[in-house]
Amino acid sequence: MKKVTLSILSIALCGATWAQQLDRSIKPKPGPAPEIKLGKTESFTLPNGMKVYVVENHKLPVISCSIQLDIKPELEGDMAGYRDMMSELLLSGTKTRTKDQLNAEIDKMGANINVNSEGISGSGLKKYQDKIFELMADVAMNASIPQSELDAEKKKALSGLETQKNDGDAMVNNVSAVVNFGKNHPYGEVANEATISKISLDRVNRYYQTYFRPNVAYMAIVGDVTVAEIKPIIEKYFGGWAKQDVPVSAYTIPEIATTKLTKVSFAPRTAAVQSVVSVTYPVDLKPGSADAIKARVANTVLGGGSQGRLFLDLREKHAWTYGAYSSLQEDNLMGTFSATVKCRNIVSDSSVEALLDEMKSMQTMRVPDTALQNSITYLSGGFAIGLEDPKRVAQYAINIERYNMPKDFYQNYLKNLSAVTADDVMAVAKKYIRPDHANIVVAGSKDDVAPKLARFSADGKIDYYDNVGNPVTPSETKAVPANVTAADVYKKYIAAIGGEKAINGIKDIKLTMTAEIQGTPLTIVEAKKAPNMYKQTISISMGENSMVVQKQVFDGTKGYGESQGKKNDITGDDLEDVKQSADIAADLHDAKYGIKRTLKGMENVKGKETYVLNIVDKKGKKSTEYYDAATNLLVRKISGEGEKQEMTDYDDYKEVPGTNGYKVAYKISQTAGGQTFDATVKSVEVNKNIPATEFK
């Protein structure tokens, strides 16, 4: 027992001595970079030209395979968008299996098989490796795409485009692609309604038959395998894949000359309360190049995360945004730099200026040792975590051969990363971070934001684009003829929808509408009964059945809302709003609701000249209405403020039978929070004597 006590005492005394000798003001130096072991890699080539790389990893009984096509395909042109559909189309069945059979076999194994326009990947348990490779080969060689699947994908794509029409992120991405690369480059092609509609099955099949060939394919297999056991399997399933000459397209190379000065490209976003901003341009930065690792460190210092200069400035210092980031992407064809932020209208120009200033600081302010080491540590951690993903390791194996990278690029990655110096960061920043030769792309409010951005453009001008990157002339508010007043415009609107007599003749009305949200079918039923009863239900369709997910009911005195099983009384301002909604003839009762209209001017909305009326009600709530100057019908209304602002478009007005000329819009599109919701009126029933019990 005494010996143990003495040992503990000795350790305590030694510890005290060490503490006295330790200088805590000196930061410990980083240890040597760990050696990276990606696993034993071997390769072979099939007679048809497919190159196969096998990376052994026997930790778990799983395998992962990636096939990548080294291609430069033809431009999509007037059918832009079909390559994005390949991920679904190529899994819609083969010559030997229907779509359901293919999915059933994949699900039975608990495996994953994915496809895109430039390759196929698969993964699962080792015991199913034969079946996984069999299915991958079947897709690679025998895909059979039915017209019905293409039609379904086109419908889905068109629906997606509709929801992105006023989405700031999508608008900036599309405009950036066009201004950075041009439409004669694959990275500059943007799908729109016209190109999606033109996509043909012949074009899709021609792409598949032309570019899915083994002689341009790299296959990487990672997992619990050896070359000896896997080679016969690959030969069995992929040996019959017929090789063929694959054409190589030449693309227009984006301009990167230093004489190209900064310009501003603006996408007007209706009812925008914030801007989406990107400072962006193409860069000639190839994977595995001498600058690649140094450029990653420089980008991390600038905006790679919450410790980046952009985040610390725009969020932590100024509170202009939730986050500001940058990206410096290497690419064998052409890389891209971007610095992005989302901010309120009022600080949009200040945010642009801050982005540019921080980009300039990378060329003039030497990165402190602490910030440099933090960035290197962050990247090291990300790389180490990535090694746990077999797909990532497979990608590394392909990259080395496909891009002619140094054979030890990934093995020495951490060592080379830890060797990056502050001088290296400044050198690559001067080479690749170019605030004075960039495209400033913004999606936001034309009136509130655009005029303040002209000062950043080298020529003092702003180029305007629509949501898919087509140049446009922005609409301007013009003066109206001297003899036209707000009262005149509104009076003509009342006449256009049928007049006072037709409106007052409606005692009850029921509209049934259909819509979709993220592919889920909805049915919306709205009923009104004079003098002031109202009911709206929203149902989700589930096969032959439906379920009401939201309800609002007002009996003329009191009302309630019900959603997700919770029922709440309607009170306060919401009660006043529902009273007005319940009034069938609300359009005739301006005085009752304290509505005042003033004529702002004329603007172009979707190619139509409209009268713009500013509206204020008795509670001070403001809105804006747009009336077609040719038809006198309401085509757009913007209401709410800030994050609650929403825009509603009205189209396809039709006369309701039995109403003496009363018209309603059969197509309604509502945009709020960056999302667009489209509804189509399927039926309108008038004066069917809806019982009062419906509104209880």
TARA-V646037 format. One record per backbone hydrogen bond with DSSP energy under -0.5 kcal/mol. CO is the residue of the C=O (numbers start at 1). NH is the residue of the N-H. If there is no record, write none. Layout:
CO/NH + CO/NH
This chain:
1/5 + 2/6 + 3/7 + 4/8 + 5/9 + 6/10 + 7/11 + 8/12 + 9/13 + 10/14 + 11/15 + 12/16 + 13/17 + 14/18 + 15/19 + 16/20 + 17/21 + 18/22 + 22/24 + 23/26 + 25/27 + 36/38 + 40/56 + 42/54 + 44/52 + 46/49 + 50/46 + 51/219 + 52/44 + 53/55 + 53/221 + 54/42 + 54/56 + 55/223 + 60/62 + 61/126 + 62/224 + 63/124 + 64/222 + 65/122 + 66/68 + 66/220 + 67/120 + 68/70 + 68/218 + 69/71 + 72/249 + 76/79 + 77/80 + 79/82 + 81/85 + 82/85 + 82/86 + 83/86 + 85/88 + 85/89 + 86/90 + 88/91 + 89/92 + 92/99 + 93/144 + 97/94 + 98/102 + 99/103 + 100/104 + 101/105 + 102/106 + 103/107 + 104/108 + 105/109 + 106/110 + 106/111 + 107/110 + 112/123 + 114/121 + 116/119 + 118/69 + 119/116 + 120/67 + 121/114 + 122/65 + 123/112 + 124/63 + 125/128 + 126/129 + 128/132 + 129/133 + 130/134 + 131/135 + 132/136 + 133/137 + 134/138 + 135/139 + 136/140 + 137/141 + 138/142 + 139/143 + 142/95 + 144/146 + 146/149 + 146/150 + 147/151 + 148/152 + 149/153 + 150/154 + 151/155 + 152/156 + 153/157 + 154/158 + 155/159 + 156/160 + 157/161 + 158/162 + 159/163 + 160/164 + 162/165 + 164/167 + 166/168 + 167/171 + 168/172 + 169/173 + 170/174 + 171/175 + 172/176 + 173/177 + 174/178 + 175/179 + 176/180 + 177/181 + 177/182 + 178/182 + 182/185 + 184/252 + 185/188 + 186/189 + 192/196 + 193/197 + 194/198 + 195/199 + 196/199 + 200/204 + 201/205 + 202/206 + 203/207 + 204/208 + 205/209 + 206/210 + 207/211 + 208/212 + 211/213 + 213/216 + 214/217 + 216/70 + 217/51 + 218/68 + 219/53 + 220/66 + 221/55 + 222/64 + 223/57 + 223/225 + 226/230 + 227/231 + 228/232 + 229/233 + 230/234 + 231/235 + 232/236 + 233/237 + 234/238 + 235/239 + 238/241 + 240/242 + 245/247 + 247/249 + 257/260 + 259/261 + 262/458 + 263/440 + 264/463 + 265/442 + 266/268 + 266/465 + 267/444 + 268/270 + 269/272 + 273/345 + 275/277 + 275/343 + 276/443 + 277/341 + 278/280 + 278/441 + 279/339 + 280/439 + 281/337 + 283/285 + 283/335 + 285/331 + 286/289 + 289/292 + 291/295 + 292/296 + 293/297 + 294/298 + 295/299 + 296/300 + 297/301 + 298/302 + 299/303 + 300/304 + 301/309 + 302/310 + 303/326 + 305/308 + 308/312 + 309/313 + 310/314 + 310/315 + 311/315 + 311/316 + 312/317 + 313/318 + 314/320 + 314/321 + 315/319 + 320/344 + 323/342 + 325/340 + 327/338 + 329/336 + 335/283 + 336/329 + 337/281 + 338/327 + 339/279 + 340/325 + 341/277 + 343/275 + 344/347 + 345/348 + 347/351 + 348/352 + 349/353 + 350/354 + 351/355 + 352/356 + 353/357 + 354/358 + 355/359 + 356/360 + 357/361 + 358/362 + 359/362 + 360/363 + 360/364 + 361/364 + 361/365 + 364/366 + 368/372 + 369/373 + 370/374 + 371/375 + 372/376 + 373/377 + 374/378 + 375/379 + 376/380 + 377/381 + 378/382 + 379/383 + 380/384 + 381/385 + 382/386 + 383/387 + 385/388 + 386/389 + 388/390 + 389/392 + 389/393 + 390/394 + 391/395 + 392/396 + 393/397 + 394/398 + 395/399 + 396/400 + 397/401 + 398/402 + 399/403 + 399/405 + 400/405 + 401/404 + 406/409 + 408/412 + 410/413 + 411/36 + 412/416 + 413/417 + 414/418 + 415/419 + 417/420 + 421/425 + 422/426 + 423/427 + 424/428 + 425/429 + 426/430 + 427/431 + 428/432 + 429/433 + 432/434 + 433/435 + 434/437 + 436/262 + 438/263 + 438/440 + 439/280 + 439/441 + 440/265 + 441/278 + 442/267 + 443/276 + 444/269 + 445/449 + 445/450 + 446/451 + 449/452 + 450/453 + 450/454 + 451/454 + 453/456 + 454/457 + 457/460 + 461/264 + 463/266 + 464/472 + 465/268 + 466/469 + 470/466 + 472/474 + 476/478 + 478/602 + 481/484 + 485/489 + 486/490 + 487/491 + 488/492 + 489/493 + 490/494 + 491/495 + 492/496 + 493/497 + 494/499 + 495/498 + 497/663 + 498/502 + 499/503 + 500/504 + 501/505 + 503/506 + 505/507 + 507/530 + 508/687 + 509/528 + 510/685 + 511/526 + 512/682 + 512/683 + 513/524 + 514/680 + 515/522 + 517/520 + 519/521 + 520/517 + 521/541 + 522/515 + 523/525 + 523/539 + 524/513 + 525/537 + 526/511 + 527/535 + 528/509 + 529/533 + 533/529 + 534/554 + 535/527 + 536/552 + 537/525 + 538/549 + 538/550 + 539/523 + 540/547 + 542/545 + 545/542 + 547/540 + 549/564 + 550/538 + 551/562 + 552/536 + 553/560 + 554/534 + 558/555 + 558/557 + 559/570 + 560/553 + 561/568 + 562/551 + 563/566 + 566/563 + 568/561 + 569/571 + 571/574 + 571/575 + 572/575 + 572/576 + 573/577 + 574/578 + 575/579 + 576/580 + 577/581 + 578/582 + 579/583 + 580/583 + 582/584 + 583/586 + 585/588 + 586/589 + 589/593 + 590/595 + 591/594 + 593/618 + 596/616 + 598/600 + 598/614 + 601/612 + 602/478 + 603/605 + 603/610 + 604/606 + 605/608 + 608/605 + 609/629 + 610/603 + 611/613 + 611/627 + 612/600 + 612/601 + 613/625 + 614/598 + 615/623 + 616/596 + 617/620 + 621/617 + 622/640 + 623/615 + 624/638 + 625/613 + 626/635 + 626/636 + 627/611 + 628/632 + 633/628 + 635/650 + 636/626 + 637/648 + 638/624 + 639/646 + 641/644 + 642/645 + 645/673 + 646/639 + 647/671 + 648/637 + 649/669 + 651/666 + 651/667 + 652/666 + 654/664 + 655/657 + 656/659 + 662/656 + 664/654 + 666/681 + 667/651 + 668/679 + 669/649 + 670/677 + 671/647 + 672/675 + 675/672 + 677/670 + 678/516 + 679/668 + 680/514 + 683/512 + 685/510 + 691/694 + 692/695 + 693/696
